[in-house]
């Protein structure tokens, strides 16, 4: 009888991006003959008292960061108790290993799930970004026996082989193993061969996971991997630490791409087998191509003819490249602006381009006819309300189809987390909770949590309405009956004025969707 692995993915409702890493783990394990099952919390209505009935997609709609949409009949919300369901499914499946994949803000939910199994639970391994950058912290929880630091495809597969043969597993690369005496056996970190990996196993996901909103419409959408790693050094992101870790431990650059042959194979699988309507490329920076590589990709994608989304940096924009991007099917793209004050963005965020470059580059994207969204962050350490309003002001000069503003989140492994610890706003042992549920995690004397959350709520109102309206909008920042009344008044006006155009409903419409300037 083959070894059984229960993959566990704690996730907030409305966080609809299908987790490619989980599907990859399943594919690798099944290729070796192991039996795999997944427990995914994404479509549970309630996730315990900590998360109540939080729905991140609906929260984005309410804060005018995403257009209203209607989920198809394939997507149903589960109203049963998530913890009881997990206990029953784990009991029926009787796994030999639990593999928990969790981001930092979902880690404690994962722990609560595992805790329902009591002392009779099987060996549990934790993987993901939180495991990579806080392995000792994670192993401090009695529910976690092993942590996978870095990529897990080879490590998890080897672990299962060892468990099946009842062999020692404390020498497997990438694994940190907690010994019976409480000590930790640390092994070196190694990268996997991306081109040796199978296609993502889609059979473990429920049908609902294949649907995701984009631009006001829900599509049957799938993730495509081109690169791993990022060449940039943004301080709010853990990619710089990931790059540094592999360079120091293995002497190699973590930034690499999949072969074009394998990209084509993956693209054709989604198009022909999974009947995709839309694709999204989950590279940190889509234009991490070397000289001539984007042209090779474009030739491949001409045969796919599906609309797609990607994200990149403003520095990568040029007119010829983005016209080509539009021609092959790019229907939407996201850019990280993060902060509108040039000096603050350079010194604190480590994004050194000027506002003139930013605005001019994004004008080129408008000229290419690709709708785009802009990502902003509010509540950085050392930021003030006045500095945050510079982010509002620069957004007024950008004709984006959509824009969002999220609270700064000091995840483990990000350079700014060290600064947050130094300033005393968090301790090294603190675990970040979901910003969708709690808003800003920081309460700084120069920029209190209440101010941050109020500005996050009204961000798009400030951007889209004239400055003569700002004193009235300022009232909407307050969590008072009058503040809520003012907010609802502006929110309704916003939706009528700026979201009156119907969302695109086909590839042709998506590829010729109106730009923000035509909606204003």
C-alpha positions in Angstrom: 0.0 0.0 0.0 1.5 3.4 -1.0 2.3 6.1 1.4 -0.5 8.7 1.9 0.1 12.5 2.0 -2.5 15.0 3.0 -1.7 18.5 1.6 -3.2 21.3 3.6 -3.7 24.8 2.3 -5.1 27.3 4.8 -6.4 30.3 2.8 -8.8 33.2 3.1 -12.0 33.2 1.2 -11.6 35.4 -1.9 -7.9 34.8 -2.2 -8.6 33.0 -5.5 -5.2 32.5 -7.0 -4.8 28.8 -7.4 -1.6 27.8 -5.5 0.7 26.4 -8.2 3.2 25.1 -5.6 0.6 22.8 -4.1 -0.3 21.4 -7.5 3.4 20.9 -8.3 4.0 19.0 -5.0 1.0 16.7 -5.7 2.3 16.0 -9.3 5.8 15.2 -8.1 4.4 12.8 -5.3 1.9 11.1 -7.6 4.7 10.5 -10.2 6.5 8.6 -7.5 3.4 6.5 -6.8 2.3 8.2 -3.6 -1.4 8.8 -2.8 -2.3 12.5 -2.3 -5.3 14.4 -1.1 -5.8 18.1 -0.5 -7.7 20.1 2.1 -8.2 23.7 1.0 -10.0 26.3 3.1 -10.5 28.9 0.3 -14.3 28.5 -0.1 -15.3 28.2 3.6 -17.7 30.9 4.7 -16.1 31.0 8.2 -12.6 30.2 9.3 -13.1 30.5 13.0 -13.4 33.6 15.2 -10.1 35.1 14.0 -11.3 35.4 10.4 -15.1 35.5 10.9 -16.7 35.8 7.5 -13.9 37.7 5.8 -14.0 37.7 2.0 -10.9 39.4 0.5 -12.4 39.8 -2.9 -15.6 41.5 -1.6 -13.4 43.7 0.6 -11.5 44.9 -2.5 -14.9 45.7 -4.2 -16.1 47.5 -1.1 -12.9 49.7 -1.1 -13.2 50.3 -4.8 -10.0 48.4 -5.6 -11.8 45.8 -7.8 -14.9 46.0 -9.9 -18.1 44.2 -8.9 -18.4 40.7 -10.3 -20.7 37.7 -10.0 -19.2 34.2 -9.3 -20.5 31.4 -11.6 -22.6 28.5 -10.3 -19.4 26.3 -10.1 -18.3 28.4 -7.1 -20.2 27.6 -4.0 -19.4 28.7 -0.4 -19.1 26.0 2.3 -21.1 26.7 5.4 -20.0 23.7 7.4 -17.4 23.9 10.2 -13.9 24.0 8.7 -12.2 22.4 11.7 -14.8 19.5 11.9 -14.5 18.9 8.2 -10.7 18.8 8.4 -10.8 16.3 11.3 -13.3 14.1 9.4 -11.4 14.1 6.1 -8.0 13.5 7.8 -9.6 10.6 9.8 -11.1 9.0 6.6 -7.9 9.4 4.6 -5.6 8.4 7.4 -2.4 10.1 6.0 1.1 9.0 6.8 2.3 12.6 6.3 0.7 16.0 6.5 2.3 18.7 4.3 1.2 22.2 5.3 1.8 25.0 2.8 1.1 28.3 4.5 1.9 32.0 4.1 2.7 33.8 7.4 -0.7 35.3 7.7 -2.4 31.9 7.3 0.1 29.9 9.4 -1.9 30.1 12.6 -5.0 28.9 10.9 -3.0 25.9 9.6 -1.8 25.3 13.2 -5.4 25.3 14.4 -6.4 22.7 11.7 -3.5 20.4 12.6 -4.3 20.8 16.3 -7.7 19.2 15.8 -6.0 15.9 15.2 -4.5 15.8 18.7 -1.5 13.7 19.7 -2.4 10.9 17.1 -1.5 13.1 14.2 1.1 11.9 11.7 4.4 13.6 11.0 3.8 17.2 9.8 6.1 19.2 7.5 5.6 22.9 6.8 6.6 24.6 3.5 6.3 28.0 1.9 7.8 31.4 2.3 7.1 31.6 6.0 8.8 28.3 6.6 11.8 29.5 4.5 12.4 32.7 6.5 11.2 31.8 10.0 12.1 28.1 10.3 13.0 28.2 14.0 9.9 30.1 14.9 7.7 27.6 13.0 9.5 24.6 14.6 8.7 26.2 18.0 5.1 25.0 17.5 4.6 21.4 18.7 2.4 20.8 15.7 5.3 21.2 13.3 8.0 18.4 13.1 9.8 19.4 9.9 10.3 22.7 8.0 11.2 22.9 4.4 13.5 25.9 3.8 13.4 26.9 0.1 12.0 24.9 -2.8 10.2 21.7 -1.7 9.6 19.5 -4.7 12.7 17.3 -4.3 12.8 17.5 -0.5 9.2 16.4 0.0 9.5 13.6 -2.6 12.7 12.3 -0.8 11.0 12.6 2.6 8.1 10.4 1.4 10.4 7.8 0.0 12.3 7.7 3.4 9.1 7.5 5.4 7.7 4.7 3.2 10.9 2.7 3.8 11.0 3.7 7.5 14.4 5.2 7.0 16.0 8.2 8.7 15.2 11.5 7.0 17.2 14.0 9.0 19.9 14.5 6.3 17.6 15.6 3.4 18.6 18.9 1.8 16.3 21.8 2.5 14.8 20.2 5.6 15.1 21.4 9.1 14.2 18.4 11.4 13.1 18.7 15.0 14.8 15.9 17.0 13.1 14.1 20.0 15.3 16.1 22.4 14.1 19.4 20.9 17.3 20.1 19.0 17.1 20.9 15.3 19.0 19.2 12.5 19.8 21.8 9.8 20.5 20.7 6.2 21.9 22.7 3.3 19.5 24.5 0.9 19.5 23.5 -2.8 17.5 24.5 -5.9 15.4 22.1 -8.0 15.7 21.7 -11.7 12.6 23.5 -13.0 12.6 21.5 -16.3 12.6 18.2 -14.4 9.2 19.0 -12.9 5.9 17.6 -14.2 2.8 19.6 -15.1 0.8 20.9 -12.2 -1.7 18.3 -10.9 -5.1 19.9 -11.4 -7.1 16.9 -10.2 -6.6 17.6 -6.5 -8.4 21.0 -6.8 -12.2 21.4 -6.7 -13.8 23.0 -9.8 -14.4 26.3 -8.0 -10.6 26.9 -7.8 -10.4 27.3 -11.6 -12.4 30.6 -11.5 -11.1 34.0 -10.7 -12.3 37.6 -11.2 -10.4 39.9 -13.4 -11.5 43.3 -14.6 -15.1 42.8 -13.4 -15.6 39.4 -15.0 -15.0 35.9 -13.7 -12.8 33.7 -16.0 -11.7 30.1 -16.0 -8.1 31.0 -15.3 -4.8 29.1 -14.7 -1.3 30.0 -13.5 1.8 29.7 -15.8 5.3 29.6 -14.5 8.1 31.2 -16.6 10.6 32.4 -14.0 11.6 31.9 -10.4 13.3 34.8 -8.5 13.5 38.5 -9.1 16.5 40.7 -9.9 15.2 43.7 -7.9 15.7 44.6 -4.2 12.4 46.0 -2.9 12.5 46.2 0.9 8.9 45.1 1.4 9.4 41.9 -0.5 11.2 38.6 0.5 12.6 38.0 -3.0 15.9 39.8 -2.2 16.4 37.6 0.8 15.6 34.5 -1.3 18.2 35.5 -3.8 20.8 36.1 -1.1 20.0 32.8 0.6 20.7 30.7 -2.5 23.7 32.7 -3.4 25.3 32.2 0.0 24.2 28.6 0.5 24.5 27.2 -3.0 26.6 29.8 -4.8 24.0 30.1 -7.5 21.6 32.8 -8.7 18.0 31.9 -7.8 16.8 33.8 -10.8 16.2 31.4 -13.6 13.5 30.5 -16.2 11.8 27.4 -17.4 12.8 26.1 -20.9 10.7 27.3 -23.8 9.8 23.7 -24.6 8.3 23.2 -21.2 6.6 26.6 -21.3 4.9 25.5 -24.5 3.9 22.2 -23.0 2.3 23.9 -20.0 0.5 26.5 -22.1 -1.0 23.8 -24.4 -2.1 21.8 -21.4 -4.1 24.7 -20.0 -5.5 25.5 -23.4 -6.4 22.1 -24.7 -6.9 19.9 -21.6 -8.1 22.4 -18.9 -10.1 24.6 -21.4 -8.7 27.8 -20.0 -10.3 31.1 -20.8 -7.5 33.2 -19.4 -4.0 32.7 -18.1 -1.9 34.5 -15.6 1.9 34.5 -15.3 3.0 34.3 -11.7 6.6 35.5 -12.2 7.5 38.3 -9.7 8.7 40.4 -12.7 7.5 39.0 -16.1 10.1 40.9 -18.0 13.0 39.1 -16.3 13.9 37.9 -19.8 17.5 38.0 -21.1 18.2 39.6 -24.5 16.0 38.1 -27.2 14.1 35.7 -24.9 10.8 37.7 -24.9 10.7 37.4 -28.7 11.0 33.6 -28.4 8.2 33.6 -25.8 6.0 35.8 -28.1 6.5 33.4 -31.0 5.3 30.5 -28.8 2.3 32.5 -27.4 1.0 33.4 -30.9 -0.2 29.8 -31.1 -2.1 30.0 -27.8 -4.3 33.1 -28.4 -5.7 33.3 -24.9 -5.9 36.6 -23.0 -3.4 36.8 -20.1 -2.3 38.9 -17.1 1.2 39.5 -15.9 3.0 41.9 -13.6 6.2 43.8 -14.2 8.2 46.9 -13.3 7.7 50.3 -15.0 11.4 50.3 -15.9 10.7 47.4 -18.3 8.2 49.3 -20.5 9.0 50.4 -24.0 6.7 51.1 -26.9 7.8 48.3 -29.2 7.8 45.6 -26.5 4.4 46.5 -25.2 2.8 46.7 -28.7 4.0 43.1 -29.2 2.7 42.2 -25.7 -0.7 43.5 -26.7 -0.6 41.8 -30.1 -0.1 38.3 -28.6 -2.9 38.6 -26.0 -1.9 40.6 -23.0 -5.4 41.7 -21.7 -4.3 43.2 -18.4 -1.0 44.0 -16.5 -0.1 45.1 -13.0 2.6 47.5 -11.9 4.0 48.1 -8.5 4.2 51.8 -7.7 4.1 51.4 -4.0 4.9 55.0 -3.0 4.5 58.4 -4.6 7.2 60.3 -2.9 10.4 60.0 -4.9 12.9 60.3 -2.1 10.9 58.0 0.3 10.5 55.5 -2.5 14.3 55.5 -3.2 15.5 55.5 0.4 12.9 53.3 2.2 11.3 51.1 -0.5 14.5 50.9 -2.7 12.7 51.8 -5.9 14.9 54.6 -7.4 13.0 55.7 -10.5 11.6 59.2 -10.7 7.9 60.2 -10.9 8.5 61.6 -14.4 9.8 58.2 -15.6 6.8 56.5 -13.9 4.2 58.6 -15.5 5.8 58.6 -19.0 6.3 54.9 -19.0 2.7 54.2 -18.0 1.5 56.6 -20.8 3.3 54.2 -23.2 1.2 51.3 -21.7 -2.0 53.4 -22.4 -0.7 54.0 -25.9 -0.3 50.3 -26.4 -3.9 49.8 -25.4 -3.3 47.4 -22.5 -5.5 48.0 -19.4 -3.4 48.1 -16.3 -3.7 48.3 -12.5 -1.3 50.0 -10.1 -0.4 48.6 -6.7 0.2 51.0 -3.8 1.2 50.5 -0.2 0.3 52.6 2.8 1.7 52.5 6.3 5.5 51.9 5.7 7.8 52.5 8.7 8.8 56.2 9.0 5.9 57.1 6.7 3.5 59.9 7.7 0.0 60.8 6.6 1.4 63.7 4.5 3.9 61.4 2.8 1.1 58.9 2.0 -0.9 61.6 0.3 2.0 61.9 -2.1 1.0 58.4 -3.2 -2.5 59.7 -3.8 -1.3 62.7 -5.8 1.0 60.7 -8.2 -1.9 58.3 -8.9 -4.0 61.2 -10.1 -1.5 61.6 -13.0 -1.8 57.9 -14.0 -4.6 56.7 -16.3 -4.9 53.2 -14.7 -7.9 51.0 -15.3 -7.8 50.1 -11.6 -5.6 50.9 -8.6 -5.4 49.4 -5.1 -3.8 50.4 -1.8 -2.9 47.8 0.8 -1.5 48.1 4.2 2.2 47.5 4.5 2.7 44.0 5.8 6.1 43.2 7.5 6.4 39.5 6.5 9.4 37.5 7.8 12.3 37.6 5.3 11.6 41.1 4.1 14.3 43.7 4.8 11.7 46.1 6.3 10.7 43.4 8.9 14.1 43.8 10.5 13.5 47.6 10.6 10.1 47.1 12.2 11.6 44.8 14.8 14.4 47.4 15.5 11.8 50.1 16.0 9.9 47.9 18.4 6.6 47.7 16.6 6.9 43.9 16.4 9.0 41.3 18.0 11.0 38.7 16.1 8.6 36.0 17.5 5.4 37.8 16.3 3.5 36.3 13.5 1.8 38.6 11.0 -2.0 38.3 10.7 -4.1 39.0 7.6 -4.4 42.6 6.6 -7.7 41.9 4.9 -9.1 41.1 8.4 -7.2 43.5 10.6 -6.0 46.3 8.3 -2.6 47.8 9.2 -0.6 45.8 11.8 1.4 48.9 12.8 0.3 51.6 15.2 3.0 54.3 14.8 3.1 57.5 16.7 3.6 59.6 13.5 1.0 57.5 11.5 -1.5 55.8 13.8 -3.3 52.6 12.7 -6.6 54.5 12.5 -5.2 57.0 10.1 -3.7 54.3 7.9 -6.9 52.3 7.7 -8.9 55.4 7.0 -6.7 56.4 4.1 -6.8 52.8 2.7 -10.6 52.9 2.8 -10.8 56.3 0.9 -7.7 56.0 -1.3 -9.5 55.7 -4.6 -11.9 58.5 -3.7 -9.0 60.9 -3.2 -7.5 59.8 -6.5 -10.6 60.0 -8.7 -12.4 63.1 -7.2 -11.1 66.7 -7.4 -9.1 68.1 -4.6 -12.0 70.4 -3.8 -13.8 67.3 -2.6 -11.0 66.2 -0.3 -12.2 68.0 2.9 -15.5 66.1 2.6 -13.7 62.8 1.8 -11.6 63.3 4.9 -14.8 62.8 6.9 -15.3 59.4 5.2 -12.0 58.2 6.8 -13.7 58.1 10.2 -15.4 54.9 11.5 -18.4 56.9 12.7 -22.1 56.8 11.4 -21.5 60.1 9.6 -18.2 58.9 8.2 -19.9 55.8 6.9 -22.7 57.9 5.4 -20.2 60.2 3.6 -18.2 57.2 2.4 -21.3 55.4 0.9 -22.3 58.7 -0.9 -18.9 59.0 -2.6 -18.7 55.2 -3.2 -22.0 55.2 -5.1 -20.9 58.3 -7.1 -17.6 56.6 -7.9 -19.2 53.5 -9.2 -21.7 55.4 -11.4 -19.0 57.7 -12.9 -16.0 55.5 -13.3 -17.3 51.9 -13.5 -20.3 52.4 -15.7 -18.7 50.6 -18.7 -19.5 47.0 -19.0 -16.6 44.5 -18.4 -15.1 42.7 -21.3 -16.7 39.4 -22.1 -14.4 37.8 -24.8 -10.8 37.7 -25.9 -11.4 40.3 -28.5 -13.2 42.6 -26.1 -10.6 42.0 -23.4 -7.8 42.7 -25.8 -9.5 46.0 -26.8 -10.8 46.9 -23.4 -11.3 50.6 -22.6 -8.4 52.4 -20.9 -8.9 54.4 -17.8 -8.8 57.6 -19.8 -11.8 56.6 -21.8 -13.7 55.6 -18.7 -13.1 59.0 -16.9 
